[in-house]
Amino acid sequence: MTADAISLSPLPPLRIGDYTIPVPIIQGGMGIRVSAHRLAAAVGNEGGAGVIATVALSLASQYYQKGKDYFRANIKALADELAWARELSPTGIIGTNCMVAIRDFEDMVRTSVEHGAQLIISGAGLPLRLPEFAASRPQTALVPIISSLRAAKLLTKRWSKLYKRIPDAMVFEDPNTAGGHLGLNRSELFSPEYSTERVVPQLVEWSRKEYGDEIPIITAGGIWDRQDIDHALDLGAKGVQMASRFICTFECDAAESFKETFIKAGEGDVVIVDSPAGLPGRALLSPFTSKLFRGSEVYSKCFATCLEACRCREEKETFCIAEALHRAQQGDLEEGLIFTGTNAVRHKRMMHVWEIFQELTGRKSPNACP
Ligand SMILES: Cc1cc2nc3c(=O)[nH]c(=O)nc-3n(C[C@H](O)[C@H](O)[C@H](O)COP(=O)(O)O)c2cc1C
């Protein structure tokens, strides 16, 4: 059955700050340049929120040369990405993902705001100073990623006290299923205590009681089909953030061979690696992860000092994550690290972003090929 033949109830729009996202789907930021302007614009054009991951954007840009100013190049590359996304999607909602653990977090936030990002989604640490860095454009919605009610309370209290501002929404990322860096220690992974089913209702209840429902809760991790979205909404979430689902799309900004790896993946091919950022990361089994597990030598020369705290730079342990993710995005699957959520194995073929939206909403996309 084709997606447009399925009759589905309409999904409610997602309101975040000044913005209404017609379809309550945020595309999760995927660094390094797995989600850049092409993917973000395609999602924006379908009525979701497209998100450019800001980490290390410069690495394949005209602005970066080895040994030169990596951080300055990132600023220029982000400005370009935002402008290109806006060109491709003049009316879509476009935001950025800025990671606290990155040394140019402040620059990435300031540049996002200056170049018109409508949302900033921020995790990999608690974005305690985000309102300060984004202050020049108050209409940019600020959306922290958290992994517990405790973190949500702490952050909101701090923002209220220091900045007289509360988050415009919050993304709960389920460490049991999400891709990339996970906000828990290895020993805490796979605990029901941190699952969507446990934490989302707690957050929803807290937002309703303490903030009159003004902080919409968005859930991320393991969302693939309409059933998953309906389940998230039943738990009280107002929207979902989906990342892995968008990897095998023609519009995803990674190399074709990167995407093909997902189509070939089978059960048991999703693994946990120890990232130099000091967090576990979920990735696809690959020659690179096999080398890591065997203890063979992998690329470990720090070239950009990109992370605030880095075991590769400081303790000469693990590997250079910027290089490993960059290589994967470029299609070097021998030396590249491929981040993914647990849903990696569900990819069967390449799709257009409009096909995915058509399947999830049951509505014919205005961008569908005839
Ligand atoms: C390839 C890849 C790269 C990611 N990079 C980032 C990132 O740069 N910043 C971030 O906050 N989250 C990152 N994530 C996490 C996603 O934004 C998202 O929250 C999570 O993967 C949701 O789970 P799902 O992939 O099952 O949909 C990444 C995930 C993947 C799969």
Ligand as a Chemical Component Dictionary entry (heavy atoms), coordinates in Angstrom:
data_LIG
# 
_chem_comp.id                   LIG 
_chem_comp.type                 NON-POLYMER 
_chem_comp.pdbx_formal_charge   0 
_chem_comp.three_letter_code    LIG 
# 
loop_
_chem_comp_atom.comp_id 
_chem_comp_atom.atom_id 
_chem_comp_atom.alt_atom_id 
_chem_comp_atom.type_symbol 
_chem_comp_atom.charge 
_chem_comp_atom.model_Cartn_x 
_chem_comp_atom.model_Cartn_y 
_chem_comp_atom.model_Cartn_z 
_chem_comp_atom.pdbx_ordinal 
LIG C1  C1  C 0 24.732 10.022 12.945 1  
LIG C2  C2  C 0 24.245 10.708 14.200 2  
LIG C3  C3  C 0 24.876 11.851 14.642 3  
LIG C4  C4  C 0 24.393 12.534 15.763 4  
LIG N1  N1  N 0 24.979 13.724 16.117 5  
LIG C5  C5  C 0 24.453 14.468 17.120 6  
LIG C6  C6  C 0 24.976 15.773 17.395 7  
LIG O1  O1  O 0 25.877 16.267 16.719 8  
LIG N2  N2  N 0 24.422 16.460 18.422 9  
LIG C7  C7  C 0 23.386 15.927 19.193 10 
LIG O2  O2  O 0 22.909 16.591 20.122 11 
LIG N3  N3  N 0 22.863 14.711 18.925 12 
LIG C8  C8  C 0 23.360 13.979 17.900 13 
LIG N4  N4  N 0 22.785 12.772 17.582 14 
LIG C9  C9  C 0 21.569 12.335 18.303 15 
LIG C10 C10 C 0 20.295 12.690 17.498 16 
LIG O3  O3  O 0 20.149 14.064 17.301 17 
LIG C11 C11 C 0 18.979 12.149 18.108 18 
LIG O4  O4  O 0 18.571 12.810 19.260 19 
LIG C12 C12 C 0 18.942 10.673 18.392 20 
LIG O5  O5  O 0 19.734 9.943  17.513 21 
LIG C13 C13 C 0 17.501 10.215 18.300 22 
LIG O6  O6  O 0 17.381 8.853  18.156 23 
LIG P1  P1  P 0 17.079 8.137  16.751 24 
LIG O7  O7  O 0 18.341 8.247  15.981 25 
LIG O8  O8  O 0 16.708 6.756  17.164 26 
LIG O9  O9  O 0 15.951 8.867  16.075 27 
LIG C14 C14 C 0 23.271 12.040 16.483 28 
LIG C15 C15 C 0 22.665 10.846 16.060 29 
LIG C16 C16 C 0 23.128 10.187 14.933 30 
LIG C17 C17 C 0 22.429 8.941  14.475 31 
# 
loop_
_chem_comp_bond.comp_id 
_chem_comp_bond.atom_id_1 
_chem_comp_bond.atom_id_2 
_chem_comp_bond.value_order 
_chem_comp_bond.pdbx_ordinal 
LIG C1  C2  SING 1  
LIG C2  C3  SING 2  
LIG C2  C16 DOUB 3  
LIG C3  C4  DOUB 4  
LIG C4  N1  SING 5  
LIG C4  C14 SING 6  
LIG N1  C5  DOUB 7  
LIG C5  C6  SING 8  
LIG C5  C8  SING 9  
LIG C6  O1  DOUB 10 
LIG C6  N2  SING 11 
LIG N2  C7  SING 12 
LIG C7  O2  DOUB 13 
LIG C7  N3  SING 14 
LIG N3  C8  DOUB 15 
LIG C8  N4  SING 16 
LIG N4  C9  SING 17 
LIG N4  C14 SING 18 
LIG C9  C10 SING 19 
LIG C10 O3  SING 20 
LIG C10 C11 SING 21 
LIG C11 O4  SING 22 
LIG C11 C12 SING 23 
LIG C12 O5  SING 24 
LIG C12 C13 SING 25 
LIG C13 O6  SING 26 
LIG O6  P1  SING 27 
LIG P1  O7  DOUB 28 
LIG P1  O8  SING 29 
LIG P1  O9  SING 30 
LIG C14 C15 DOUB 31 
LIG C15 C16 SING 32 
LIG C16 C17 SING 33 
# 
